[in-house]
């Protein structure tokens, strides 16, 4: 379950490096931190030019400009932060961590430095250090949604949902219109066994997205199934096959329709699943169960359904022989 939840978090922007609700904290005056040497006007202009280059995706030019500032002012925290952000954008996590370490030491009260350090540490799986960096960022800006969200996801990666929940809830309070915040809170509730709360948060997240991800839909389907809300399971799974028309999606649809008692539609969905993937033995079992059910409902007179069941189960066992329940069915009904 943990791996499934974390997969959803990663596919829905695990680390909020560019979260819409991410706020930049104002610099704190009068602290004991090591302060950067005050930049000259030309250096500030160069920093601004570098930031514009970053916005347009011209990382090479931005890097050149940031390094130009550092040549004149080797302790310009803003330049180090800018370089670190470029490394994050390029997913060069180790390089980012080294740069943010420098920036955070230069100015411990610089939110961007601490936050970026936390992100780079989290992405290199140095979770304990990442938690500490995010905590330092939150002492500077307690209301920042990105820092709250990321510390929550880090705790989830560590398998500590109880520690994550307060930060996940805070992220939603601060940025309620942000779908990743609701997904993180939902995942936290799910791991804590608060299934109703998790389902509500997943649904809230899906309503904020123009097209919910297949993994998000599967999490919703899972929780609806736990509550035996099969009509809603079918409705959501029908939406899933439109977004992700795959063998796995049609297999889920076949299962949901069978539980709802719509055997004809279930059989069609399972057949479609096998058309997408001839090795999907679970879908073959679905075809077999529907055919066996039709044979039994005909008072064992429909020989065509019997042969369909026999064929499907035997194909399934040829792919995966280790299926005791299927073997029992085959032996019980002489298939």
Protein Blocks (a to p, Z undefined) as FASTA:
>chain_A
ZZmmmmmmmmnopbafkgfklccddddehiabdcdddddfklmmmmmmmmmmmmnopakl
mmmmmmmmmmmmmmlmklmmmmmmmmmmnopaklmmmmmmmmmmmmmmlmklmmmmmmmm
mmnopaklmmmmmmmmmmmmmmlmklmmmmmmmmmmnopaklmmmmmmmmmmmmmmbmkl
mmmmmmmmmmnopamlmmmmmmmmmmmpfbdcfklmmmmmmmmmmnopaklmmmmmmmmm
mmmccfklmmmmmmmmmmnopaklmmmmmmmmmmmomklmklmmmmmmmmmmmmmmnoom
ammlmmmmmmmmmmmmmmmmclfklmmmmmmnoZZ
